């Protein structure tokens, strides 16, 4: 007769995409570095730029650990692709010093969001699109009306990026609740960043750390939620 522990372990092994207890340790480096990075921003420490560049590589560790259990294999590719593109967005200024940073950042993060949208819509969905996601349409209209007049030549790029970002948040609502919360945090992060980039005058200093607090939470929850989503059949 099997013990309760053995039965739990067997059940866990048969749940594709779930995170086993032994996997939890691989999240520690990302969580610790996120705390260090946000603290460095708050303290205006020179550690902030370098620690930022390690966030997405460390977030990829849980994905790589879970890789043998992820089905279909497109889930692995889309997750790693989104994290790679996010990493390039995080380091656009450092990786491409001779090019304009903001358009590059928007481009890389826009592609990362597209990867997330495909992942959520095809491989991680567990429910229909909730009606309340219409709030993201209102968010886009509101943000564009407030920030748009201050974007100059980037108005079109910002508008398109906003559509993609709202799409990510909306599609995340079709997924595991953890993913949906992560999508909301990601949206909050870019909203705060937009105000800091285009309406910097008079903003409180704590919004600087708030960008990365919401960003690291959002990215982490998205990955965690996708890894916890059992895929009972391959999407067609």
ZAPAKE-57640 format. One record per residue (C-alpha): residue in three letters; x, y, z. Coordinates in nm, 3 decimals, always signed. Each point is the difference from the previous one (the first is absolute). Example, Ala and Ser with C-alpha at 12.3 -4.5 7.8 and 13.67 -1.06 7.14 Angstrom:
2
residu | xx | yy | zz
Ala | +1.230 | -0.450 | +0.780
Ser | +0.137 | +0.344 | -0.066
//
This chain:
236
residu | xx | yy | zz
Unk | +0.000 | +0.000 | +0.000
Unk | +0.140 | +0.337 | -0.096
Unk | +0.043 | +0.272 | +0.258
Unk | -0.172 | +0.342 | -0.028
Unk | +0.339 | +0.155 | -0.081
Unk | +0.060 | -0.249 | -0.280
Unk | -0.349 | +0.057 | -0.141
Unk | +0.051 | +0.377 | +0.007
Unk | +0.334 | -0.034 | -0.176
Unk | -0.153 | -0.226 | -0.266
Unk | -0.289 | +0.244 | -0.053
Unk | +0.244 | +0.289 | -0.031
Unk | +0.209 | -0.182 | -0.259
Unk | -0.310 | -0.056 | -0.212
Unk | -0.094 | +0.369 | -0.003
Unk | +0.170 | +0.152 | -0.305
Unk | +0.122 | +0.354 | +0.047
Unk | -0.031 | +0.000 | +0.380
Unk | +0.285 | +0.109 | +0.224
Unk | +0.132 | -0.275 | +0.225
Unk | +0.122 | +0.084 | +0.354
Unk | +0.360 | -0.062 | -0.105
Unk | -0.037 | +0.261 | -0.273
Unk | -0.088 | +0.277 | +0.244
Unk | +0.368 | +0.056 | +0.082
Unk | +0.069 | +0.112 | -0.357
Unk | -0.224 | +0.302 | +0.057
Unk | +0.214 | +0.129 | +0.287
Unk | +0.272 | +0.165 | -0.216
Unk | -0.260 | +0.199 | -0.195
Unk | -0.191 | +0.109 | +0.309
Unk | +0.315 | +0.098 | +0.187
Unk | +0.144 | +0.191 | -0.295
Unk | -0.331 | +0.179 | -0.059
Unk | +0.007 | +0.122 | +0.360
Unk | +0.363 | +0.108 | -0.035
Unk | -0.072 | +0.179 | -0.328
Unk | -0.302 | +0.191 | +0.130
Unk | +0.195 | +0.094 | +0.312
Unk | +0.289 | +0.123 | -0.215
Unk | -0.239 | +0.223 | -0.195
Unk | -0.151 | +0.139 | +0.320
Unk | +0.348 | +0.072 | +0.139
Unk | +0.131 | +0.133 | -0.334
Unk | +0.271 | -0.266 | +0.012
Unk | +0.235 | -0.072 | -0.293
Unk | -0.110 | -0.364 | +0.031
Unk | -0.334 | +0.077 | -0.163
Unk | +0.104 | -0.026 | -0.370
Unk | +0.201 | -0.321 | +0.040
Unk | -0.256 | -0.179 | +0.217
Unk | -0.273 | +0.084 | -0.251
Unk | +0.178 | -0.195 | -0.273
Unk | -0.006 | -0.321 | +0.207
Unk | -0.372 | +0.001 | +0.076
Unk | -0.133 | -0.171 | -0.312
Unk | +0.281 | -0.258 | -0.022
Unk | -0.077 | -0.104 | +0.358
Unk | -0.373 | -0.010 | -0.074
Unk | +0.080 | -0.240 | -0.285
Unk | +0.137 | -0.254 | +0.251
Unk | -0.342 | -0.131 | +0.115
Unk | -0.102 | -0.027 | -0.364
Unk | +0.306 | -0.206 | -0.087
Unk | -0.050 | -0.223 | +0.304
Unk | -0.362 | -0.061 | -0.103
Unk | +0.090 | -0.043 | -0.370
Unk | -0.024 | -0.384 | -0.009
Unk | -0.359 | +0.018 | +0.127
Unk | -0.126 | +0.280 | -0.227
Unk | -0.233 | -0.105 | -0.279
Unk | -0.040 | +0.100 | -0.273
Unk | +0.360 | +0.103 | -0.060
Unk | -0.117 | +0.335 | -0.136
Unk | -0.071 | +0.102 | +0.361
Unk | +0.370 | -0.025 | +0.079
Unk | +0.098 | +0.195 | -0.309
Unk | -0.250 | +0.279 | +0.059
Unk | +0.088 | +0.035 | +0.367
Unk | +0.374 | +0.013 | -0.063
Unk | -0.054 | +0.226 | -0.300
Unk | -0.203 | +0.247 | +0.207
Unk | +0.265 | +0.002 | +0.271
Unk | +0.281 | +0.045 | -0.253
Unk | -0.177 | +0.292 | -0.164
Unk | -0.076 | +0.151 | +0.341
Unk | +0.370 | -0.032 | +0.088
Unk | +0.093 | +0.184 | -0.320
Unk | -0.255 | +0.266 | +0.089
Unk | +0.143 | +0.032 | +0.350
Unk | +0.351 | +0.043 | -0.138
Unk | -0.073 | +0.191 | -0.321
Unk | +0.220 | +0.290 | +0.105
Unk | +0.286 | -0.223 | +0.111
Unk | -0.014 | -0.246 | -0.291
Unk | -0.047 | +0.257 | -0.276
Unk | +0.173 | +0.318 | +0.126
Unk | +0.011 | +0.164 | -0.342
Unk | -0.374 | -0.024 | -0.063
Unk | -0.298 | +0.186 | +0.153
Unk | -0.096 | -0.186 | +0.316
Unk | -0.373 | +0.070 | +0.028
Unk | -0.106 | -0.122 | -0.348
Unk | +0.212 | -0.311 | +0.046
Unk | -0.151 | -0.063 | +0.340
Unk | -0.353 | +0.038 | -0.137
Unk | +0.084 | -0.232 | -0.289
Unk | +0.147 | -0.280 | +0.210
Unk | -0.273 | +0.014 | +0.263
Unk | -0.265 | +0.020 | -0.270
Unk | +0.128 | -0.328 | -0.146
Unk | +0.014 | -0.150 | +0.350
Unk | -0.365 | +0.090 | +0.050
Unk | -0.093 | -0.157 | -0.333
Unk | +0.171 | -0.323 | +0.112
Unk | -0.202 | +0.012 | +0.322
Unk | -0.324 | +0.066 | -0.189
Unk | +0.054 | -0.306 | -0.222
Unk | +0.091 | -0.207 | +0.305
Unk | -0.309 | +0.108 | +0.195
Unk | -0.241 | -0.027 | -0.291
Unk | +0.111 | -0.338 | -0.135
Unk | +0.169 | -0.200 | +0.274
Unk | -0.082 | +0.136 | +0.346
Unk | -0.367 | +0.091 | -0.023
Unk | -0.243 | -0.166 | +0.239
Unk | -0.308 | +0.223 | -0.037
Unk | -0.173 | +0.240 | -0.233
Unk | +0.097 | +0.364 | -0.014
Unk | -0.175 | +0.168 | +0.297
Unk | -0.222 | +0.299 | -0.074
Unk | +0.187 | +0.215 | +0.251
Unk | +0.309 | +0.003 | -0.223
Unk | -0.173 | +0.287 | -0.182
Unk | +0.164 | +0.210 | +0.272
Unk | +0.324 | -0.043 | -0.192
Unk | -0.154 | +0.177 | -0.300
Unk | -0.089 | +0.288 | +0.232
Unk | +0.355 | -0.010 | +0.137
Unk | +0.144 | +0.037 | -0.351
Unk | -0.225 | +0.292 | -0.088
Unk | +0.071 | +0.171 | +0.331
Unk | +0.377 | -0.048 | -0.014
Unk | +0.021 | +0.119 | -0.359
Unk | -0.204 | +0.311 | +0.076
Unk | +0.224 | +0.087 | +0.295
Unk | +0.343 | -0.105 | -0.124
Unk | -0.049 | +0.029 | -0.377
Unk | +0.039 | +0.379 | -0.028
Unk | +0.343 | -0.030 | +0.164
Unk | +0.143 | -0.283 | -0.210
Unk | +0.099 | +0.208 | -0.303
Unk | +0.115 | -0.214 | -0.291
Unk | -0.057 | -0.317 | +0.201
Unk | -0.378 | +0.039 | +0.012
Unk | -0.071 | -0.279 | -0.249
Unk | +0.253 | -0.236 | +0.161
Unk | -0.140 | +0.069 | +0.346
Unk | -0.358 | -0.051 | -0.122
Unk | +0.086 | -0.335 | -0.163
Unk | +0.199 | -0.108 | +0.303
Unk | -0.297 | +0.087 | +0.221
Unk | -0.228 | -0.220 | -0.210
Unk | +0.241 | -0.291 | +0.034
Unk | +0.039 | +0.056 | +0.373
Unk | -0.377 | +0.014 | +0.050
Unk | -0.027 | -0.317 | -0.208
Unk | +0.244 | -0.179 | +0.229
Unk | -0.195 | +0.101 | +0.309
Unk | -0.332 | -0.099 | -0.159
Unk | +0.125 | -0.338 | -0.126
Unk | +0.156 | -0.073 | +0.339
Unk | -0.353 | +0.014 | +0.146
Unk | -0.079 | -0.318 | -0.197
Unk | +0.273 | -0.187 | +0.185
Unk | +0.079 | -0.121 | +0.351
Unk | -0.090 | +0.271 | +0.256
Unk | +0.369 | +0.040 | +0.082
Unk | +0.069 | +0.086 | -0.364
Unk | -0.289 | +0.248 | -0.003
Unk | +0.139 | +0.177 | +0.306
Unk | +0.344 | +0.004 | -0.160
Unk | -0.144 | +0.159 | -0.313
Unk | -0.156 | +0.271 | +0.214
Unk | +0.330 | +0.074 | +0.174
Unk | +0.180 | +0.015 | -0.336
Unk | -0.258 | +0.251 | -0.123
Unk | +0.045 | +0.206 | +0.318
Unk | +0.377 | +0.001 | -0.046
Unk | -0.014 | +0.136 | -0.353
Unk | -0.266 | +0.253 | +0.100
Unk | +0.224 | +0.141 | +0.273
Unk | +0.297 | -0.005 | -0.238
Unk | -0.196 | +0.196 | -0.260
Unk | -0.068 | +0.277 | +0.250
Unk | +0.366 | +0.007 | +0.103
Unk | +0.118 | +0.017 | -0.360
Unk | -0.243 | +0.252 | -0.141
Unk | -0.136 | +0.191 | +0.303
Unk | +0.294 | +0.005 | +0.241
Unk | -0.060 | +0.341 | +0.159
Unk | -0.141 | -0.012 | +0.349
Unk | -0.015 | -0.378 | +0.029
Unk | +0.093 | -0.150 | +0.338
Unk | +0.336 | -0.173 | +0.026
Unk | -0.148 | -0.330 | +0.115
Unk | -0.140 | -0.060 | -0.348
Unk | +0.351 | -0.099 | -0.111
Unk | +0.014 | -0.311 | +0.219
Unk | -0.372 | -0.059 | -0.067
Unk | +0.071 | -0.061 | -0.369
Unk | +0.230 | -0.290 | +0.080
Unk | -0.202 | -0.131 | +0.294
Unk | -0.303 | -0.046 | -0.225
Unk | +0.214 | -0.121 | -0.291
Unk | +0.181 | -0.273 | +0.193
Unk | -0.321 | -0.113 | +0.169
Unk | -0.187 | +0.000 | -0.331
Unk | +0.262 | -0.198 | -0.192
Unk | +0.047 | -0.244 | +0.286
Unk | -0.372 | -0.067 | +0.041
Unk | -0.048 | -0.049 | -0.373
Unk | +0.273 | -0.263 | -0.015
Unk | -0.112 | -0.167 | +0.323
Unk | -0.361 | -0.013 | -0.112
Unk | +0.082 | -0.143 | -0.343
Unk | +0.216 | -0.270 | +0.158
Unk | -0.285 | -0.090 | +0.234
Unk | -0.253 | -0.031 | -0.281
Unk | -0.069 | -0.365 | -0.088
Unk | -0.034 | -0.046 | -0.375
Unk | -0.235 | -0.291 | -0.051
Unk | +0.022 | +0.012 | -0.377
Unk | +0.206 | +0.176 | -0.263
Unk | -0.158 | +0.307 | -0.152
Unk | -0.072 | -0.024 | -0.372
//
